[in-house]
Amino acid sequence: MKYLCLLFFIAGSNALYAAGIDRNLLVTGRDYRLTADTDTIVRKKSVSVGVSYGSDALFFGRTGPIKYPFVTGDAIYNSKSGVFVYGSVLKVLGYAPVDEVDLGGGYFYKFSKSFSGAVSYTRFIFNKNANVIKSASSNDINFKNAYDWKLFKTTVVLDYLFGKSNDFFTTVSTSKYFESSWSIFDDNDYLSFNPSFNVILGTQNFVQRYEVDHNYQHVLPPSVLENLNLSAARRNRVFNVLNYSFKVPVAYNRPHYTLEASWRYSMPVNVEGTLENRRESFFNFTFYYLFY
């Protein structure tokens, strides 16, 4: 891809893997077309708005005790200088009218044609009754770097989350972007693909904080709670591999908008605390419109 007009962040995620604005969703493309999951930078002022649906809220390789399908509304302003600001509203289907509001900003940079990145800060504001596991954290400092090796791209994302719990994460992704040489309906559209393999490493204090905040009510039956050893929670402080995943996004692109469907297969490992996780498939659908 030749150009980048804007960057979205997760929950995530990508943050990367959180409900909310996806850091990996970048607005780029041939002739400033909009596509997802790419990150080459161009200095061009733009505004983008979008909506997303997710089958379950995934936060740094962990999910809650039950599925929380969600919808989000996102907006981002990207300046010519590389400074950007963004906001996101999240609703978990079947719960409060608004479960979460995210506000943040950051800066794009580019060291060379192959090496680019961004640094950002995000504030998470939750409804007091929010049930998503992300609710154990309220701030995220994110540092992302990507290097394009031509055959594939390597992205390393560092996150420091703090609030009720403090955690560090490193996410390493290897992806291969390509797009169709043919059009679907006319000369102004095309398909893009960006399959990736991702590894998340980090601490998981947020898991124990989530359990305490919810009094273990959705996590374990009373017979297990009576014999619960809370000292085991100290293992959550260990920096370890948390998750492996494969993601396959397919996007339909036109000059001002993108419609994307993606499938992710998540494999949690080293699950600590009482919150049990399992291998799971996730489906996401996004639509973003670009003004410039």
N, C-alpha and C positions, 0 to 999 in steps of 0.2 A: 504494500500500500504506500502511496506517495505522501499523503497528507493526513494531519490530525487537526481537528478543530476543537474537540473537547474530550475530557476524561471524566468518567463517573467512578465513584468508589463504591462496592458489598452492600458486599454484610453481605459491607459485609460486612464481605466479605469476607472486599474482597475481601468489608472489607471484603475482603475477598470472598468470604464464605458466609457473610451475614445477610439477613434480610435488610433491605434498604438499597441505597445507590451502590451499584457494582463498580468497584475501582477498575475492573478490567474492561468495562464497557466504554470504548473510546469511539468518538465520532470521527471518521476518517473516510478516505476513499478516493477513487478516480474522480477528477473534476469536483472535489469536495463532496462526494457522495458519502452517505452515512452508513457505516457498518459497525458491527460489534466485535469485541475481543481483538483489537489491534492497537498499536501504539507508536506511530511515527508522528513527529510534531511539526506543525506549521503555525506561524504566528498569524492568526486571523480571528477577529472579534466575532463571537457567535453566542447564541442562546439556544438551548435545547430543552424540551419538555418531553416527558414520557410516562408511560404506565407499564407495570410489570405484574405478572402473576407467578407465584411459586408454589409447588406442591407441599413443601415443608420448609421451615426455617432452619438453616444449617449455619452454625457459628463456629468457625475454626475447627471443623471436623467433628463437632458435637451437636446433638439434637436434644430436644426436650423429651419428657416421658410419653407424650402423645404427639400426634402430628398437628402442626399448626400451619395450614395453608394460608397464604397471605397475598395481598395486593399492595402495590406502592404507587405513589405519584412522585415524580422526580423533576427537578429543574436545576440547570447549571448555566452560569455565565462565564465565558472564557475571554479574556482580554488579549490584545495583540502582544502585550509584554510577557505573557505566560502565566499571569496571576489568574486564578479562577475561584469562584465561590459557588456553593451549591446547597440545596435543601431537599429533603425527602420526607414524605409522610407515609406511614405504614399502618395498615389495618389487618389484623389477624381475623380471618373469616369466622363469624359466629361469636365474636367477643366485642370489646369496647369499640365505639365509633372510630377512635384513633388510639392506637396502642403505642406509637412511637413517632417522634419527630427528630430528624437528624439535620444539623446545621454545620457547615464547615467551609474551609477554604485552603488554598495551597498555591504551589508554583510549579510549572513545567520547566524542564531544562533539557538541553541537548548538547552533549559533548562532541558528538560526531554523527555521521550519517547512520552509523550502526548502534550507537550507545545513547540512550535517552532515559529519562525518568521523571519523577515528581515527588514532592514532599508535601504533606497535608496534615491538617488537624481537624478532627470531627468531634462534635458534642452530641451525645445521644440523650434525648429527653423522653422518658417513658411515662405512660399512664401508671398510676399507683397499683393498678390491678393487672399490669402486663404479665403474661406468662411465658414469653419467649425466653430462652436461656441467655440471650444477649443482654437481658435486663440487669445482670449482675455487674455490668460495666457501664460507665457513663462518658469516658473520654478515650480518644484514640489518636496517637501520633503515628503517622504512616510514612515510610520511606521506601520508594519503589525504584528499581533500576532494571532496565531491559537491554539485552545485547542481541542483535540480529546476526547470526552466523551464516546467513543465506540458506543453508539447508534446514535450519530450524532456529527458533528464538528461545533464549533463556531469560527468565524473569525471576528476580529475587526481591521479595517484599518483606520489610521489617516492620513490625507493629509493637507499640507499647501501649497497652490498655490499662487505665487506672480509674478508680472510683471506689466502689464497695470492695472490689478485689483488684489486685495488680497482677498483670501477666505480660510475658514477652512471647512473641511469635516470629518465626521465620517461615515463609512460604516460598518454595522453589518450584517453578513451572517450566516445562519444556513443551513448546507448541510449534505447529507448522501451519502457517496461513496460506491459503490459496483461494482464488476466485475463478468463476467460470469465464471462459473466453467467448461465450455466447450469451445472448439475451433471452429473456422469457417472453415478454410481450412487445417490447420495442427496443430501440438502441439506447434507452436511458435507464435500463435496469440490468441487474446481474445478481448471481448468487455468490456468497462467500462462505468459507468453511475454515475453522480454526481448531482442530482437535488438539487436546493437551493432556499431559500427565502431570499431576501435582502432588507434592509432598508438603505436609504441614508439620513443623516442629514447634514445641513451646511448652510453657507451663499450663496448668489448668485449675488454678485457684478459683476461677469463675464457676466451675462445676459445684464445688462445695458451698460457695456463697449462694448460688441459686437454690440448692437444696435447703439451706438454713432459712432463706427468705420465704420458702414455700412450706416450711415445717414438714418436709418429706411427705406431704399429703398425697402427691401423685407418683411417688417413687417406689416405696416399699410397703408391703403389708405389715400390720401391727406386730405379727409374730416375729418378723425380722427386725423391726425397729427396736424391740425390747432388748435385743442382744447386739445393737449396733456399736461398733468400735470407732468412735470419731477420731481417734489418734491416727487412723489410717489416712486421714485427709492430708497429713503432712507430705504424702507422696505426690500430691498435686503440685507441690512446689518444684518438683524435678523437671528440668528441661529435657524433653524426650520427643520422639516421633509420636504424633497424634493421629495422623490420617493420611491415607493414600487415596487418590481419586483419579478417574478419567472423565473428561468432559468433551462432548461433541456438540458444538453449536453450528447451526445452519441459519444463515440470514438472507433475506430477500431485501435488496437495496435499490433505492431510487435516489435522485439528486438531493432530496430534502428529508427522506425518512428511511428507517430500517424497521423491518419486522423479523424477529428472530425467535427460533425455537431451539432449546438446548436440553440435552440429557446428561446427567452426571451420575456416575456410580461411585459411591463413597464407601471406603473400607476403614473404619475407625480401629485404632490399635492402642494398647497401653491405657485402656479406660480405667480410671481410678474413681474413688468415691462410690457412692451408692447409685449413681445415675447410669443405668445400663444403656449401651448403644449397640447397634447392629449394622451390618451391611445394608445399604439402602440405595434405591434409585430416586433421583430427584428430577423433576421436569419444571422448566421455566419458559415463560413466553413474555417477550418484551416488545414494545413499540415506542420508538423515539422520533420526534420531529425536530428538525434543525432549522433555525433562523440565522441568516448571516447577511 
